[in-house]
Structure formats: C-alpha cells, structure tokens
C-alpha cells in the first residue's frame, strides 16, 4: 500500500501528533510492508486559493505554479492519505488548510446529488483513496474540542474515512510522562495493525485511544503549574 502522510504541524517531526502517527504506521508495518512518504505542509510552497475556479473549468490547471501540482499527483498515486495535525482554533493549522483548499483542481464546477447533499463531480478518479485523520490537542478532554475538525473531515472525505482524536497530546513530547504515553502508543500501534488487516479499528480500542491518559484535572494542574 502506498501511504502519503500529510503532516500539518509547523513543528514537523517534533510534532506531538506525529508521535501518534508514527506509532500507527509502525502498527501498519507489522501487518504488512508499506511504502510511506511524508509531506510537511510548512516546507512546501503553497499559495492561497483565490477562488477563481479556473482549475475547475480547465481540467485542473491552477493559476499558481507552485508545489501543489506535484502534491496532487502524489495524492492520486497513493492508496491511503493520513492527515496528521494538531488542533489549532478547533481546526487545522494554516499551512495544512492552504493545502486542503488547493485540492480544488480534483473537482469540476459540475455538481450532483449524493444522498442528502450535493457534491462536485470529480475531474480525477480518487475513488480508490482511503483517509485517516490523526489529530491531537493540548486540552485534557475530547468533548467540545474536536467536533469542528471531525465535521470538516467527514464532509471533505465522506467515504472510507477513519478519525483518531487524542487529548493531552503534548505529553508525548514529555519524557517524564512515559509511564502513560508508552502504553497509549502501544494501543495506537495495535490500531494501526488492525487498520492494515481489516480496514477499520475496533470501537472499544478507538475509545480507549481517544480518552485522556491521566485525569483531566490533574493534567490541567500540571500544565498550569509549568507556565
């Protein structure tokens, strides 16, 4: 399987969330060997979408001549896209949002009804793609934090999607927290193995991964005391 990891964190390899993503990939590779490539959105020259819709009318040719054309080719050549990013203002960091906006050339101006909503008709065949969102946040709870990111991901990728949302993610970059982070990463690795073998993650395992690693009030006390 060809896997493209799109890392939205400005911290690149030092991202809290990338600890989770690497564990997931380790689990996938335990099931079978995969071809994995990582793109750091912040390293790429990606102009902002101007909303001119030229790309949707002329076969996908954008007015911007930057790195996005090559990224679109890599997306279409992949089997699985992993969107790895920390939660910024209840959504994704700006470099990653710019990249997502610039996937517009994959669609045309024409639209058709799918279920209860309308979608743009594709200019390219990406029906083979599967999508995983791995998102971490610095708050101690998932409720009332990840909902906007989850809703956006479901709307952008309505089919073949899996979402992993992990609170207290700064702990993955804290060596003193290894007593709780190492076991959690083992669960993530197990989830990656399940996903590679079955195409899905058991609900009980997902719930455990997405739960706080330490009590919420204790985590908040530690964070506040370190400021």
N, C-alpha and C positions, 0 to 999 in steps of 0.2 A: 504494500500500500504506500502511495506517495502522500506524505503528510506535510502540509505547509503550516507552520506556526507563525502567526502574526502577533508579534509582541508589541502591545500598545504602551508599555511603561517607558517613560523617559529614563528610568534607571537601567534599562536594557537587562543584562544578565544579573544585575544586583536587585532586580525587582522582587518584592515579596511574593508576588503572584507566580513568578517564574519558578519558584521552588515547588509550588503545587503542580505546575505544568510539566516540569522535568520528571517529577515522581509519576505522573500519569503516563508520560511517554515511556518511562522505564518499565512500567507495568505492561504497556502495549508490546514492547520489545521482548518481554518474557514470553508472550504468547506466540509471536512471530517477528521476524526481522522486517523492519520498515525503513523506507527511505524518507528521512526527515530533513527539512530545511526550515530555518528560522529567519524571519524578516523583522528587524527592529524599525518600527514606523518612524521613529525620530531621526534615524540615519538617512532616510530617503528624501529626495527632493520631490515633494508632492504639493503642487499648487492647489489653492482652494477652488472648489467647483463654483463656477459663475452662474450656473442655472440657465445657460444659453440654449441647452438642449441640442446643440449641434451634433453631439455624439449619438444622440438617439434618432437622428434623421439621416445620418450619412454612413451607416454601417459600423458605428462605434469609434470613429476617428475624432478624438478630443482636440480642442484647440490648443491645449497645453502640451508641450513636448518635454515631458519630464520623465521621472522614473515609473510613473503609473502604468504606462503601456506594457513594460516588461512584467510588472507585478500582476496585471490582468492575465497575461499569458501563463504565469506561474500558477495563478489560481485555477485556471481552466485545465492545466496539466496535472492538477492534484486530485486526490480522491477524498481527502479529509482536510478541512480548514479548522485549525484551532485558534480561536481568538482569545488571547491571554492578556488581561489588563487589570489594573487596579481601578477601583471605583473613584471617579472624580465627579463631584457635584451630582451624584446619583446616576452618572452615565460614564462614558469612556473618555480618556484623555484626548486633547485636541488633535495630536498627530494621527491617532487612530481614526478619529471621526472624519478627518480630512480624507484619509484613505478609503473609508467606507463610502463617503459621499462620491468619490471618484470611481466607484464601481458602476456608475450610471451607464457607461457605454455597453454594459452587458444587456441592457434593456432597450426597447424601442418605445416610440411615443404611443403606439397602439396599445390598447388595454382590453382585457377580457375578464369576465366574472368567474371567480373561483370560489365556490362555496358562497359565503355571505359577503364577500368583498371583491373589489376589482384589483387586478394586478397588471403590470406592464408585461407585454409579450416580449420574450427574450430575443436578443439578436445573436445569442450564442447558446449552445447546449451545455447547461451546467446541471442537468438533472441527476448526474452521477455523483454530485458532491454531497458530502455529509459535513455537519457543522457541530463543533463543540465550543462552548463559551466557558472559560475558566476565569472567574473574577473574584478578587479578594478585596476586602475593605478593612479599614482601621477601627471601625466600631465593633463593640462586643456582641452585637446581635444582628441577625439577618433581617428580621421583620422591620418594615418601614425604611429600608435602605436599598435593597437590590431590586425592588419591584420595577422601577423605570427601566433599568438595564435589561431585565428579563423580558419586559413587554416589548422593548425595541428589538431584541434579538429574535423573539418569536415572530414579529411582523416582518422583519427583514429576511428571515430564513424559516418560513412556515413549515418546511418539511425536513425530516432527517436531522433534527437538532437535539442536542443534549447540553444541559447547563449545570455547571458546578459553581456554587457561590459560597465563599468561605469567609466568615468574620474573623476578627483578631489576627489577620494575616501578617502584620508586622512582626509577630512572634517568630515567624520562620527565619527572620534575619537576626534573631537574638539567640546566641549560643546558650545562654543560661536557661532558655525555655525548651531545651532539647527533650526534657522529660515528657513534655506533652506534644511537641511538634514532630518528633521522630515517629511515634506511634500513629499520628494523624497522617503523615506522609506514607506510611505503610498501607493505610487504608486507601489512600489515593492511588497508590501503585496497584492495589488489588482491583480498584475500579477500572484502571487502565487495562488491566489484563481481561477483566470481564467485557469491557467495551470491544476489545480486539477480537474476542472469541464469539460474542453474542450480538454485538452492535448496540448494547444497552447496559445500564448499570442497575443492579437491584435496588429497589426503593429504600429498603432498610439501610443498606450501605450508603446510599446517597444522603439520607437523612443524618446519618452519623458524621459523615464528612462535612456537611454544611452546618453543623451545630458548633457552638462555642467550645473551645478547648479547655478553658477554665471558667469559673463562674463570672457572669457579666460584671458584677460589682467589684470583684477582685481585679479583673482586667482594667476597668476604669480607674481604680485606685492606683494601680501600678503605673499606668500611662500618666495620670495627673501628677503623681509623685516624681516622675522623671523629667517633668517640664521645668 
